[in-house]
Amino acid sequence: MADTEANGAPPNLQGKYTAMIVCWLLGNGCLFSWNSMLTIEDYYVTLFPRYHPSRVLTLVYQPFALGTLAVLTYKEAKINTRQRNLFGYALFFISALLVLVLDLATSGKGGIGTYIGICILSGAFGVADAHVQGGMVGDLSFMLPEFVQSFLAGLAASGILTSGLRLITKAAFENSKDGLHKGAILFFAISAFFELLCVFLYAFIFPKLPIVKYYRSKAASEGSKTVSADLAAGGIYGEIRNELAEEDPKKLERLSTKELLFQNIDYALDMFLIYLLTLSIFPGFLSEDTGSHSLGGWYALVLIAMYNAWDLIGRYIPLIKCIKLESRRGLMMAIISRFILIPAFYFTAKYGDQGWMIMLTSFLGLTNGYFTVCVLTSAPRGYKGPEQNALGNILVLFLLGGIFAGVTSDWLWLIGKAW
């Protein structure tokens, strides 16, 4: 395995901070549309009160995301990363636009037909997420850890941005006729525009940054077949692999996906357990099972906003090296200990007030963001570029597996309650 820490980018390469900003924006785009659907739950619960949209939409989304990513991870070494990511962002844009069109076409009215349409678009978001999240994390894993951290911070920021936008649009139209519907329309329009921006950033800005071209060229020299189109978009042509293969064929050898999984099974389980716990509570339990409080209709929105805010903060904490947890055993023990939050949420919902619930929700978000960054920035260290790409896809696959298991487990909170 090559030591990527020792083989960093030359100090005179430009574009590091621009790349970090673009990664942050692309991370936003990866979940902006989907977080929009989660954050608009107050609107959907009003339209479809009998269908549990906060749970069903997530449950529809996840099989498409998980199944698509499983196929993409299996064939990762042969897939054109540029086409994969551009397809994903384009599908995000089209699906977000169709959500807006569907809402306008039905004049904000509920009904089973509209609900089925929303569920279909939820599945399309899942397919787009599988293309983009796995593709981007894999692509960035052979670059600087700061790029991975920025992308992951962008994922979390999408949540807080959509929560903030939702609070603004809800407040702006609260006293007007049909205000909930008008706020939702504005919200959907902003979401579609942002996804279009991400298509432009990935297609024309990111591949031309000098530091990005350096790392992609380096990955190609180590045997990567997935970066050729991105290199061409950055103005680099030719077969770097063939030249190095003639010098030393061993440079192009890499561990198989199976070998990488076995060597990093603890990291994979970490990702699964982080999101199993988080999605068994967020957003379904927070939207439907926390009782009535003085905040009224704002309560669920405040809880979701607090989760998203602290999730974002948690993703920046590992930048402080002295408090970044890198021990593999320490990570596993800390992640397992989070499961004490399940009884904590249960008894707080039953006996506690809204202050305690807000505090627990904040801690859930903080630990989710912190552990996600710790695992995804530590695991790829020491591998070749193609292996880092493959490992990034594997870890995101287990992340989505944890999300799917979590949203399925979330239905257990309904045991003993009338549908």
RORO-897188 format. One line per 3 residues: number of its first residue (from 1); their letters; for each residue z negated, x, y negated of N, C-alpha, C. Coordinates in steps of 0.001 Angstrom, whole numbers, plus 500000, padded with zeros to 6 digits. Example, Ala and Ser with C-alpha at 12.3 -4.5 7.8 and 13.67 -1.06 7.14 Angstrom:
<nodes>
1 = AS = 492200,513190,505690,492200,512300,504500,492200,513200,503300; 492920,512850,502250,492860,513670,501060,492130,512900,499970
</nodes>
This chain:
<nodes>
1 = MAD = 500000,500845,501205,500000,500000,500000,500000,500874,498754; 500713,500443,497762,500758,501179,496513,499582,500815,495648; 499086,501767,494922,497960,501521,494029,498480,501102,492669
4 = TEA = 498454,499821,492414,499008,499315,491159,498139,499672,489970; 496861,499911,490187,496005,500303,489087,496420,501678,488539; 496762,502565,489485,497141,503907,489072,498531,503948,488466
7 = NGA = 499383,503018,488850,500765,502999,488388,500962,501917,487336; 500207,501966,486252,500322,500977,485197,501572,501185,484379; 501798,500290,483421,502975,500388,482572,502828,501550,481607
10 = PPN = 503916,502222,481272,503863,503269,480260,503309,502714,478954; 502481,503496,478239,501802,502974,477047,502736,502597,475910; 503972,503127,475898,504879,502828,474794,505697,501562,475004
13 = LQG = 505482,500874,476125,506220,499626,476350,505720,498538,475405; 506667,497788,474843,506311,496746,473892,506309,495371,474566; 505615,494455,473939,505680,493066,474370,504485,492567,475151
16 = KYT = 503434,493386,475321,502299,492953,476138,501655,491680,475583; 501345,491698,474292,500627,490554,473730,501540,489343,473553; 502807,489604,473277,503767,488482,473250,503866,487852,474633
19 = AMI = 503909,488714,475661,503973,488205,477032,502739,487393,477379; 501565,487837,476917,500333,487091,477192,500367,485710,476546; 500904,485649,475320,501012,484353,474641,501986,483438,475374
22 = VCW = 503136,484011,475785,504130,483210,476513,503551,482740,477848; 502827,483628,478548,502183,483238,479817,501204,482092,479596; 500463,482158,478485,499501,481103,478153,500224,479770,477942
25 = LLG = 501341,479817,477208,502111,478595,476957,502743,478061,478247; 503252,478975,479090,503851,478546,480357,502794,477965,481290; 501572,478531,481250,500476,477940,482013,500163,476535,481538
28 = NGC = 500188,476352,480216,500030,475010,479655,501060,474056,480217; 502316,474516,480209,503407,473652,480661,503333,473301,482123; 502706,474177,482913,502605,473928,484351,501788,472684,484662
31 = LFS = 500797,472388,483835,499941,471221,484109,499864,470230,482951; 500621,470477,481876,500494,469613,480701,500854,468168,481022; 501984,467975,481703,502420,466607,482025,501448,465921,482978
34 = WNS = 501017,466680,484001,500114,466076,484973,498761,465773,484346; 498247,466707,483529,496982,466442,482843,497108,465273,481882; 498315,465060,481365,498540,463897,480509,498302,462608,481300
37 = MLT = 498784,462581,482541,498585,461386,483366,497108,461216,483730; 496409,462334,483958,494981,462234,484266,494188,461776,483049; 494549,462314,481874,493795,462025,480654,494064,460618,480144
40 = IED = 495211,460048,480510,495576,458699,480073,494971,457636,480990; 494006,458052,481818,493439,457125,482805,492865,455865,482165; 492305,455981,480961,491759,454783,480314,492853,453743,480099
43 = YYV = 494075,454208,479825,495220,453308,479640,495654,452716,480973; 495767,453566,481998,496207,453088,483307,495173,452178,483975; 493894,452463,483769,492858,451583,484329,492952,450199,483714
46 = TLF = 493335,450126,482437,493529,448830,481772,494762,448112,482312; 495855,448872,482547,497088,448273,483063,496971,447868,484530; 496301,448720,485329,496241,448511,486779,494784,448517,487255
49 = PRY = 493991,447553,486841,492544,447589,487152,492219,447480,488639; 493144,446939,489440,492850,446716,490866,493308,447858,491761; 494017,448852,491201,494683,449837,492048,494086,451239,492020
52 = HPS = 492946,451434,491374,492274,452741,491318,493237,453874,490924; 493901,453778,489757,494897,454795,489400,494343,456209,489313; 493078,456375,488881,492525,457722,488756,492470,458440,490095
55 = RVL = 492361,457665,491182,492323,458271,492516,493704,458268,493178; 494410,457159,493067,495672,457011,493793,496741,457974,493272; 496860,458113,491954,497892,458980,491403,497693,460427,491852
58 = TLV = 496451,460869,491871,496175,462232,492341,496467,462362,493821; 496145,461328,494584,496383,461356,496029,497880,461335,496347; 498680,460674,495517,500134,460682,495696,500710,462047,495326
61 = YQP = 500212,462600,494242,500703,463879,493709,500532,465013,494714; 499379,465080,495364,499024,466264,496134,499873,466504,497388; 500190,465504,498214,501028,465802,499390,502386,466395,499020
64 = FAL = 502979,465909,497921,504256,466464,497479,504088,467914,497032; 503013,468182,496275,502766,469547,495813,502486,470478,496986; 501609,470053,497888,501201,470905,499007,502354,471129,499986
67 = GTL = 503078,470069,500343,504184,470205,501291,505303,471078,500744; 505652,470869,499466,506709,471674,498854,506313,473136,498776; 505065,473399,498374,504628,474789,498243,504526,475480,499600
70 = AVL = 504167,474736,500644,504115,475333,501983,505484,475866,502387; 506530,475078,502121,507904,475518,502431,508292,476712,501564; 507988,476634,500265,508344,477713,499347,507605,479009,499681
73 = TYK = 506356,478897,500106,505579,480084,500467,506145,480733,501719; 506553,479911,502682,507121,480428,503931,508426,481188,503666; 509218,480690,502710,510522,481302,502416,510493,482128,501131
76 = EAK = 509304,482472,500671,509122,483125,499371,509983,484353,499166; 510110,485200,500188,510805,486482,500042,512305,486319,499788; 512863,485145,500078,514307,484938,499939,514672,484012,498780
79 = INT = 513665,483526,498059,513915,482528,497017,514100,483200,495664; 515108,482755,494909,515362,483231,493558,514261,482682,492634; 513385,483564,492170,512240,483122,491369,512667,482451,490078
82 = RQR = 513715,482958,489454,514167,482364,488189,514622,480926,488394; 515456,480694,489395,515916,479329,489665,514744,478424,490043; 513805,478959,490818,512642,478175,491235,511824,477716,490030
85 = NLF = 511491,478641,489129,510645,478287,487992,511374,477405,486987; 512654,477700,486755,513410,476855,485826,513572,475435,486365; 513792,475315,487673,513870,473979,488272,512553,473231,488081
88 = GYA = 511439,473937,488291,510139,473300,488150,509878,472812,486740; 510111,473660,485740,509872,473243,484354,510838,472142,483925; 512101,472216,484390,513062,471160,484063,512639,469832,484680
91 = LFF = 512114,469876,485919,511650,468649,486572,510427,468083,485861; 509551,468955,485368,508417,468495,484562,508916,467728,483339; 509902,468303,482649,510431,467663,481443,511060,466307,481759
94 = ISA = 511910,466267,482775,512600,465018,483128,511594,463951,483549; 510610,464331,484351,509616,463360,484824,508762,462847,483670; 508360,463749,482759,507566,463322,481605,508359,462369,480726
97 = LLV = 509653,462668,480576,510515,461782,479781,510654,460415,480445; 510749,460393,481774,510877,459124,482491,509595,458291,482438; 508442,458961,482389,507188,458222,482203,507231,457467,480875
100 = LVL = 507717,458145,479830,507841,457505,478515,508850,456358,478563; 510002,456598,479188,511041,455566,479278,510530,454350,480049; 509825,454583,481158,509290,453479,481963,508298,452657,481163
103 = DLA = 507458,453338,480391,506469,452612,479599,507136,451789,478507; 508153,452355,477877,508871,451612,476839,509664,450450,477431; 510281,450669,478592,511106,449630,479223,510280,448428,479658
106 = TSG = 509024,448681,480048,508158,447583,480508,507240,447076,479408; 507395,447637,478194,506569,447236,477041,505077,447367,477318; 504727,448371,478109,503315,448622,478382,502645,447563,479216
109 = KGG = 503414,446868,480053,502840,445831,480912,502599,446394,482310; 501564,445898,482948,501231,446351,484286,502093,445671,485338; 501590,445633,486565,502340,445033,487655,502643,446050,488731
112 = IGT = 502908,445551,489924,503095,446432,491073,504358,447280,490933; 505433,446724,490344,506664,447485,490184,506474,448696,489283; 505824,448474,488142,505543,449581,487223,504645,450611,487883
115 = YIG = 503665,450130,488629,502713,451037,489293,503421,451915,490334; 504329,451324,491080,505097,452111,492068,505950,453167,491356; 506544,452790,490217,507324,453749,489443,506483,454923,488970
118 = ICI = 505266,454626,488499,504347,455687,488064,503977,456579,489244; 503769,455986,490409,503427,456772,491609,504582,457698,492018; 505821,457203,491918,506989,458038,492246,507061,459237,491300
121 = LSG = 506849,458998,490014,506872,460087,489041,505711,461049,489261; 504584,460535,489740,503459,461398,490096,503849,462362,491212; 504598,461848,492203,505095,462709,493275,506060,463765,492750
124 = AFG = 506894,463386,491771,507831,464351,491173,507078,465463,490447; 505986,465110,489773,505145,466137,489147,504585,467099,490194; 504248,466570,491368,503740,467423,492442,504779,468436,492907
127 = VAD = 506030,467994,493065,507119,468898,493463,507323,469972,492393; 507304,469565,491120,507477,470519,490023,506341,471532,489991; 505126,471070,490196,503963,471962,490196,504075,473017,491293
130 = AHV = 504517,472603,492480,504662,473548,493593,505664,474646,493254; 506744,474286,492590,507736,475288,492199,507176,476243,491150; 506525,475691,490138,506122,476512,488992,504838,477284,489244
133 = QGG = 503798,476618,489734,502510,477299,489830,502547,478458,490831; 503088,478191,492023,503216,479263,493000,504182,480341,492536; 505302,479927,491942,506302,480876,491477,505789,481762,490363
136 = MVG = 505082,481184,489403,504586,481959,488274,503435,482874,488681; 502475,482369,489455,501352,483220,489876,501865,484378,490726; 502813,484098,491632,503393,485165,492431,504121,486183,491566
139 = DLS = 504903,485702,490615,505667,486575,489727,504747,487446,488880; 503674,486866,488353,502771,487604,487472,501813,488509,488230; 501652,488273,489529,500697,489056,490313,501101,490523,490421
142 = FML = 502404,490833,490283,502799,492239,490318,502943,492825,488907; 502467,492079,487917,502423,492602,486549,500972,492918,486204; 500606,492784,484946,499237,493070,484530,498298,491921,484888
145 = PEF = 497028,492220,485280,496065,491150,485533,495875,490237,484321; 496044,490806,483118,495902,489993,481908,496935,488882,481843; 498120,489118,482435,499145,488073,482442,498718,486909,483342
148 = VQS = 498155,487240,484506,497649,486198,485410,496536,485421,484721; 495609,486159,484078,494491,485504,483395,494992,484593,482283; 495995,485047,481515,496533,484223,480428,497196,482964,480962
151 = FLA = 497942,483105,482058,498583,481940,482666,497532,480947,483152; 496483,481456,483823,495419,480577,484320,494647,479933,483171; 494444,480686,482087,493792,480107,480909,494667,479006,480312
154 = GLA = 495980,479214,480352,496889,478174,479874,496808,476911,480707; 496645,477089,482038,496462,475910,482902,495268,475091,482441; 494147,475798,482157,492941,475101,481715,493111,474537,480315
157 = ASG = 493797,475299,479456,493997,474837,478077,494813,473558,478033; 495710,473380,479020,496490,472142,479057,495570,470943,479177; 494489,471131,479926,493526,470046,480066,492827,469715,478766
160 = ILT = 492369,470753,478062,491632,470486,476813,492574,470014,475708; 493822,470520,475714,494789,470051,474716,495144,468583,474936; 495371,468226,476207,495702,466822,476475,494506,465922,476193
163 = SGL = 493296,466404,476502,492102,465611,476187,491965,465429,474683; 492156,466521,473924,492065,466426,472474,493117,465504,471891; 494360,465641,472378,495430,464769,471902,495147,463308,472225
166 = RLI = 494583,463092,473427,494288,461710,473825,493206,461112,472936; 492178,461899,472624,491124,461405,471744,491688,461085,470359; 492593,461938,469876,493199,461716,468555,494075,460469,468552
169 = TKA = 494947,460354,469573,495855,459198,469615,495088,457902,469848; 494016,457980,470642,493199,456780,470879,492501,456347,469584; 491952,457331,468843,491259,457014,467600,492239,456531,466524
172 = AFE = 493432,457126,466478,494409,456786,465436,494876,455340,465529; 494963,454830,466745,495498,453469,466930,494430,452477,467413; 493178,452901,467358,492122,452061,467950,492006,450693,467291
175 = NSK = 492199,450641,465993,492005,449380,465271,493309,448625,465011; 494421,449138,465527,495700,448461,465312,496018,447553,466496; 496950,446639,466277,497359,445746,467349,498077,446549,468440
178 = DGL = 497696,446310,469670,498296,447022,470798,498128,448536,470644; 496959,448944,470107,496715,450346,469788,496713,451258,470994; 496168,450787,472138,496104,451623,473341,497514,451986,473807
181 = HKG = 498424,451016,473744,499812,451256,474160,500521,452212,473198; 500334,452037,471895,500974,452913,470914,500493,454350,471060; 499195,454515,471273,498655,455856,471469,499225,456518,472705
184 = AIL = 499398,455728,473770,499949,456264,475010,501401,456712,474828; 502202,455931,474087,503606,456283,473838,503700,457625,473103; 502900,457791,472053,502902,459049,471306,502494,460205,472201
187 = FFA = 501520,459954,473032,501007,460965,473952,502096,461407,474934; 502818,460466,475516,503887,460780,476467,505024,461556,475779; 505342,461194,474542,506418,461863,473816,506081,463335,473560
190 = ISA = 504842,463612,473176,504407,464993,472944,504483,465786,474241; 504090,465166,475336,504123,465831,476646,505540,466235,477024; 506507,465339,476852,507897,465637,477202,508454,466772,476338
193 = FFE = 508136,466750,475043,508617,467803,474145,508073,469170,474552; 506803,469227,474916,506195,470510,475272,506836,471090,476531; 507169,470246,477499,507821,470736,478715,509207,471310,478406
196 = LLC = 509912,470701,477465,511213,471232,477052,511049,472612,476417; 509988,472787,475646,509693,474087,475043,509484,475153,476117; 508802,474796,477210,508542,475746,478292,509831,476170,478996
199 = VFL = 510759,475253,479159,512065,475602,479739,512726,476682,478892; 512693,476502,477576,513302,477474,476658,512582,478823,476737; 511257,478822,476736,510484,480071,476765,510774,480878,478021
202 = YAF = 510779,480200,479177,510996,480936,480418,512443,481407,480551; 513375,480610,480075,514791,480941,480245,515245,482057,479312; 514754,482073,478069,515342,482955,477067,514398,483985,476452
205 = IFP = 513095,483766,476487,512153,484673,475821,511473,485622,476803; 510841,485073,477829,510023,485868,478738,510800,486984,479447; 511997,486734,479999,512677,487801,480760,513167,488961,479910
208 = KLP = 513208,488813,478585,513728,489866,477722,512644,490777,477148; 511387,490502,477439,510297,491345,476947,510292,492667,477706; 510196,493808,477023,510272,495116,477684,509263,495298,478813
211 = IVK = 508032,494860,478622,507019,495082,479651,507299,494228,480888; 507865,493047,480687,508227,492180,481813,509387,492798,482592; 510374,493325,481871,511502,493983,482540,511038,495198,483329
214 = YYR = 510053,495917,482795,509529,497097,483497,508916,496704,484842; 508053,495692,484835,507369,495318,486075,508321,494679,487084; 509310,493953,486590,510274,493367,487525,511170,494445,488126
217 = SKA = 511523,495447,487335,512292,496568,487868,511471,497331,488897; 510201,497496,488630,509305,498182,489553,509188,497405,490871; 509082,496068,490764,509009,495244,491973,510305,495351,492775
220 = ASE = 511443,495375,492073,512728,495508,492761,512811,496854,493480; 512263,497898,492859,512288,499225,493478,511406,499295,494722; 510459,498349,494828,509561,498310,495985,510045,497325,497050
223 = GSK = 511228,496759,496836,511832,495928,497865,511928,494454,497562; 511516,494025,496359,511557,492602,496032,512988,492109,495885; 513307,491007,496541,514623,490376,496447,514612,489182,495499
226 = TVS = 513438,488839,494969,513296,487588,494217,513511,487744,492719; 513606,488978,492222,513597,489191,490774,514969,489527,490197; 516005,489582,491014,517313,490038,490538,517865,489166,489420
229 = ADL = 517736,487839,489544,518264,486941,488507,517483,487089,487208; 516164,487279,487303,515357,487489,486105,515708,488815,485440; 515968,489854,486238,516382,491134,485679,517725,491003,484968
232 = AAG = 518641,490255,485566,519945,490035,484931,519792,489290,483613; 518867,488309,483585,518610,487572,482346,518037,488485,481270; 517349,489552,481705,516804,490520,480758,517756,491642,480428
235 = GIY = 518976,491591,480973,519985,492590,480662,520012,493788,481586; 519328,493676,482754,519313,494782,483721,520135,494362,484928; 521182,495113,485211,522061,494784,486325,522069,495941,487319
238 = GEI = 522574,495661,488502,522677,496732,489495,521674,496564,490605; 521858,497286,491665,521025,497196,492859,520031,498351,492907; 518879,498145,492257,517828,499161,492261,517353,499414,493680
241 = RNE = 517279,498359,494475,516770,498461,495846,517625,499412,496685; 518937,499271,496564,519831,500073,497392,519705,501565,497095; 519547,501889,495809,519407,503293,495431,518161,503899,496054
244 = LAE = 517040,503146,495996,515795,503679,496536,515763,503642,498050; 516492,502699,498636,516543,502625,500095,517208,503873,500661; 518190,504396,499928,518861,505605,500386,517920,506813,500316
247 = EDP = 517028,506811,499308,516084,507921,499171,514980,507844,500224; 514369,506673,500354,513240,506513,501280,513178,505059,501739; 513722,504744,502924,513732,503356,503420,512340,502748,503533
250 = KKL = 511294,503568,503723,509935,503037,503883,509425,502368,502602; 510042,502735,501471,509600,502128,500215,509863,500632,500188; 510826,500174,500995,511191,498756,500996,510449,497961,502063
253 = ERL = 509610,498627,502852,508834,497918,503869,507665,497187,503209; 507321,496026,503777,506202,495252,503232,505497,494517,504346; 504237,494146,504084,503491,493353,505042,504074,491950,505110
256 = STK = 503999,491342,506278,504467,489963,506418,503472,489013,505770; 503925,487784,505548,503038,486765,504974,501822,486544,505866; 502029,486554,507175,500927,486363,508112,499907,487490,507997
259 = ELL = 500392,488724,507916,499486,489872,507780,498700,489808,506474; 499374,489421,505390,498697,489285,504100,497616,488206,504151; 497911,487098,504839,496926,486033,504963,495698,486502,505727
262 = FQN = 495891,487180,506844,494763,487652,507638,493919,488670,506875; 494569,489519,506072,493821,490513,505305,493045,489894,504138; 493466,488703,503716,492866,488077,502536,492373,486663,502817
265 = IDY = 491973,486414,504066,491545,485065,504441,490325,484615,503648; 489445,485570,503281,488268,485192,502497,488660,484724,501102; 489621,485410,500478,490095,484962,499167,490767,483593,499272
268 = ALD = 491535,483377,500346,492201,482090,500538,491177,480966,500689; 490125,481225,501468,489061,480227,501630,488316,480000,500318; 488148,481062,499534,487525,480907,498215,488294,479880,497388
271 = MFL = 489623,480046,497317,490427,479126,496518,490330,477698,497055; 490355,477569,498380,490266,476240,498979,488937,475569,498626; 487840,476288,498753,486509,475714,498530,486260,475406,497057
274 = IYL = 486775,476258,496163,486610,475996,494724,487163,474617,494378; 488381,474346,494838,489059,473115,494431,488713,471918,495310; 488243,472165,496522,487702,471075,497333,486526,470425,496609
277 = LTL = 485601,471248,496130,484438,470708,495426,484848,470056,494105; 485631,470784,493299,485964,470284,491964,486680,468943,492018; 487683,468823,492873,488476,467589,492913,487792,466463,493679
280 = SIF = 486704,466759,494390,485934,465671,494978,485090,464962,493917; 484997,465583,492741,484219,465013,491637,485100,464648,490450; 486045,465521,490132,486902,465351,488956,488329,465025,489382
283 = PGF = 489000,464011,488835,488533,463126,487771,487999,461783,488271; 488240,461462,489574,487939,460114,490065,486502,459688,489868; 485554,460484,490358,484136,460141,490230,483735,460016,488768
286 = LSE = 484204,460944,487927,483833,460924,486512,484441,459719,485795; 485565,459216,486284,486239,458095,485618,485671,456737,486019; 485155,456639,487255,484825,455311,487777,483383,455139,488221
289 = DTG = 482658,456213,488520,481388,456066,489218,480174,456592,488462; 480264,456674,487147,479147,457226,486392,478365,456163,485625; 478663,454892,485896,477887,453813,485311,478271,453505,483869
292 = SHS = 477459,452647,483220,477706,452249,481835,476731,452975,480913; 477236,453457,479782,476416,454224,478865,476760,453854,477439; 476001,454421,476493,476163,454049,475090,477524,454440,474524
295 = LGG = 478197,455419,475140,479516,455830,474666,480608,454827,475027; 480301,453898,475921,481248,452843,476283,482545,453385,476836; 483691,452915,476276,485003,453311,476756,485331,454768,476495
298 = WYA = 484534,455414,475635,484764,456821,475340,484100,457745,476366; 483230,457198,477207,482398,458044,478061,483223,458890,479028; 484154,458252,479757,484969,459000,480717,485821,460047,480010
301 = LVL = 486354,459702,478818,487161,460661,478071,486334,461866,477640; 485096,461621,477230,484220,462726,476817,483901,463626,478005; 483614,463035,479162,483324,463842,480355,484521,464713,480743
304 = IAM = 485715,464116,480743,486916,464874,481104,487185,465973,480079; 486968,465665,478790,487164,466672,477745,486168,467821,477899; 484916,467523,478243,483913,468574,478429,484241,469436,479636
307 = YNA = 484691,468811,480708,485109,469604,481881,486227,470565,481493; 487245,470053,480819,488396,470880,480459,488023,472006,479504; 487144,471715,478550,486721,472735,477581,485996,473880,478279
310 = WDL = 485059,473563,479168,484288,474610,479836,485088,475302,480930; 486067,474615,481498,486985,475263,482437,487771,476354,481713; 488214,476065,480494,488930,477054,479687,488029,478237,479339
313 = IGR = 486807,477956,478912,485869,479037,478582,485622,479916,479801; 485453,479280,480969,485193,480027,482193,486315,480976,482558; 487536,480661,482169,488686,481511,482506,488802,482729,481592
316 = YIP = 488054,482742,480497,488040,483917,479629,486848,484832,479901; 485801,484323,480522,484615,485138,480792,484935,486381,481623; 485817,486317,482649,486102,487533,483434,486755,488661,482637
319 = LIK = 487216,488397,481422,487739,489471,480590,486636,490453,480203; 485381,489995,480248,484236,490877,480015,483914,491538,481353; 484323,492778,481502,484295,493452,482801,482911,493461,483443
322 = CIK = 481852,493620,482629,480509,493766,483192,479991,492493,483855; 480589,491341,483538,480127,490098,484160,481215,489452,485030; 482270,490217,485304,483289,489733,486226,482842,490020,487659
325 = LES = 482789,488996,488485,482371,489146,489872,483569,489569,490718; 483496,490763,491324,484612,491276,492110,484256,491503,493577; 482981,491442,493916,482561,491609,495306,483079,490446,496148
328 = RRG = 483762,490754,497242,484320,489694,498079,483206,488837,498678; 482157,489473,499150,481034,488720,499709,480315,487931,498631; 480130,488536,497459,479471,487835,496362,480235,486602,495923
331 = LMM = 481573,486716,495862,482389,485564,495495,482224,484425,496491; 482265,484766,497789,482144,483726,498807,480794,483018,498726; 479717,483780,498567,478373,483185,498504,478222,482298,497267
334 = AII = 478718,482776,496127,478596,482006,494889,479412,480717,494953; 480599,480794,495534,481467,479612,495623,480875,478569,496563; 480306,479013,497686,479651,478070,498603,478442,477414,497941
337 = SRF = 477708,478176,497122,476502,477631,496477,476838,476500,495500; 478094,476414,495032,478478,475333,494115,478351,473948,494751; 478331,473883,496066,478298,472573,496726,476994,471828,496490
340 = ILI = 476003,472512,495933,474772,471812,495559,475040,470822,494424; 476205,470944,493774,476553,470020,492695,476817,468600,493202; 477177,468456,494476,477468,467106,494998,476224,466216,494941
343 = PAF = 475084,466625,495544,473892,465780,495371,473424,465713,493923; 473649,466779,493160,473239,466756,491754,473978,465662,490991; 475277,465542,491198,476055,464491,490528,475646,463103,491021
346 = YFT = 475391,462983,492325,475032,461685,492891,473745,461148,492256; 472710,461991,492230,471419,461523,491708,471435,461384,490192; 472250,462191,489503,472346,462054,488053,473047,460747,487687
349 = AKY = 474108,460395,488432,474801,459132,488175,473887,457944,488438; 472987,458095,489404,472126,456984,489800,470887,456849,488914; 470329,458004,488527,469044,457961,487822,469046,458641,486447
352 = GDQ = 470014,459517,486182,469990,460294,484950,470708,459606,483802; 470584,460201,482608,471296,459652,481453,472565,460447,481199; 473307,460066,480170,474615,460663,479942,474527,462136,479530
355 = GWM = 473426,462546,478943,473260,463950,478566,473277,464865,479780; 472553,464479,480824,472535,465280,482050,473904,465298,482723; 474600,464165,482684,475926,464109,483300,476909,465010,482552
358 = IML = 476828,465035,481233,477692,465902,480444,477403,467367,480759; 476133,467713,480926,475762,469089,481242,476306,469508,482611; 476149,468642,483611,476658,468954,484954,478177,469088,484958
361 = TSF = 478847,468201,484236,480308,468260,484159,480770,469556,483507; 480058,469986,482485,480385,471247,481816,480223,472425,482775; 479142,472413,483566,478907,473497,484521,479966,473501,485620
364 = LGL = 480390,472321,486048,481467,472222,487042,482735,472886,486514; 483101,472597,485267,484285,473198,484672,484148,474702,484486; 482983,475141,484004,482747,476565,483772,482913,477385,485046
367 = TNG = 482289,476942,486120,482359,477692,487378,483742,477603,488005; 484421,476477,487841,485782,476345,488372,486707,477380,487744; 486691,477471,486415,487557,478414,485722,487204,479858,486006
370 = YFT = 485914,480168,485998,485457,481547,486201,485855,482072,487576; 485553,481312,488625,485841,481787,489986,487345,481842,490268; 488117,480920,489676,489567,480945,489872,490164,482251,489380
373 = VCV = 489778,482663,488169,490312,483907,487603,489812,485123,488381; 488537,485124,488763,487992,486260,489520,488779,486485,490813; 489081,485417,491535,489782,485551,492817,491236,485960,492610
376 = LTS = 491944,485269,491723,493384,485495,491594,493732,486818,490911; 492796,487410,490165,493063,488716,489571,492579,489862,490453; 491652,489599,491363,491134,490653,492246,491970,490813,493506
379 = APR = 492437,489714,494078,493110,489755,495384,494377,490622,495423; 495272,490564,494423,496537,491319,494563,496387,492830,494398; 495226,493294,493994,495054,494701,493672,495333,495594,494888
382 = GYK = 496158,496623,494683,496407,497596,495734,497635,497347,496586; 498346,496243,496362,499534,495937,497157,500802,496264,496385; 501919,496355,497095,503225,496505,496473,503629,495204,495777
385 = GPE = 504626,495320,494876,505090,494148,494139,505467,492956,495008; 506320,493142,496028,506697,491999,496874,505499,491395,497609; 504540,492239,498002,503342,491746,498693,502452,490971,497726
388 = QNA = 502361,491455,496493,501564,490744,495488,502166,489371,495193; 503475,489311,495125,504159,488031,494912,503838,487062,496049; 503963,487553,497283,503694,486709,498450,502240,486258,498473
391 = LGN = 501314,487176,498157,499890,486837,498172,499555,485804,497101; 500190,485936,495934,499979,484933,494891,500373,483546,495357; 501508,483441,496056,501943,482148,496604,500968,481625,497646
394 = ILV = 500459,482513,498513,499506,482106,499551,498240,481534,498926; 497708,482218,497917,496460,481771,497296,496646,480443,496569; 497800,480257,495919,498060,478972,495257,498227,477863,496296
397 = LFL = 498802,478193,497463,498916,477204,498533,497532,476729,498971; 496593,477649,499136,495230,477264,499509,494532,476535,498369; 494851,476893,497129,494318,476161,495981,494743,474696,496053
400 = LGG = 496046,474462,496280,496533,473081,496362,496000,472380,497603; 495797,473145,498694,495164,472552,499873,493762,472075,499565; 493018,472865,498776,491678,472456,498361,491706,471233,497475
403 = IFA = 492701,471168,496577,492834,469993,495714,493106,468741,496546; 494018,468869,497527,494344,467715,498371,493126,467252,499164; 492394,468217,499746,491171,467854,500479,490136,467240,499543
406 = GVT = 490088,467744,498302,489122,467227,497336,489409,465805,496912; 490689,465520,496588,491002,464157,496145,490871,463168,497301; 491053,463633,498534,490818,462770,499697,489329,462506,499859
409 = SDW = 488528,463559,499726,487074,463411,499833,486517,462543,498715; 487190,462528,497574,486730,461755,496424,486584,460271,496758; 487367,459791,497736,487267,458382,498122,485942,458066,498802
412 = LWL = 485246,459084,499294,483956,458846,499953,482917,458269,498990; 483106,458535,497682,482172,457964,496704,482247,456432,496685; 483368,455856,497214,483529,454401,497182,482857,453699,498357
415 = IGK = 482321,454474,499328,481667,453872,500485,480514,452980,500013; 480509,451771,500498,479446,450828,500138,479721,450058,498871; 480887,450336,498226,481228,449605,497002,482354,448625,497273
418 = AW = 482366,447554,496571,483443,446553,496728,484700,447059,496048; 485842,446857,496708,487123,447236,496100,487554,446197,495085
</nodes>
